[in-house]
């Protein structure tokens, strides 16, 4: 299962407040549009069109000293294509650009996380 673990707990309220929709069109179309925030979790709505048309949710869950970004199991995409992994990588890169002291602790999609400037 594709995932990214960040080395610190991020503030989900700030993440949702600063989040702007992302549309990336390369080998696939990736759209990240809305963020829904709970106490310790947030959901990002995603659409990927590549070999399939897939709509799914990306879950961001915070723990005492880390943050995990993964596919929500209840709305898991049919196939974990490169476009799906790119969507996860874009959410991780977005979080790391908002929170400059946060970095990747572990992941199995390193090649799909773009290098971005820090705010």
Residue, then its C-alpha position, 0 to 999 in steps of 0.5 A: x500500500x503506498x504511503x508516506x510517513x512524516x517525522x513530525x505531527x502537522x497541524x491539520x487545521x493549518x494544512x486545510x487552511x493553506x491548501x489550494x487545489x492542485x491539478x497536474x497534467x503529465x502522463x496522467x491527470x491528477x486533481x486534488x480538490x478539497x480537504x475535510x478535517x477531523x480531530x486527528x485526521x484529514x481527507x483530501x479528495x482526489x481524481x486520477x485519470x490515466x489507464x483508469x478513471x479513479x476517484x478516491x480519498x487520501x487520508x492524513x492521520x496525525x500521531x504524537x510525533x508523526x503524520x501518515x499519508x495514505x489511501x483511505x481503505x474505505x475508498x481505495x482506488x481499484x489500481x495503484x497506478x503511477x497517477x495514484x502514487x503521484x497524488x499521494x506524493x503531491x499531498x506529502x510535498x504540499x505538507x512539507x512545503x507548509x511545514x518546513x521542519x517536517x521531512x519524510x521519515x519513511x515511504x515506498x513512493x519516494x520517486x513520486x514525491x516532488x522536491x518543492x521549495x519550503x515556505 
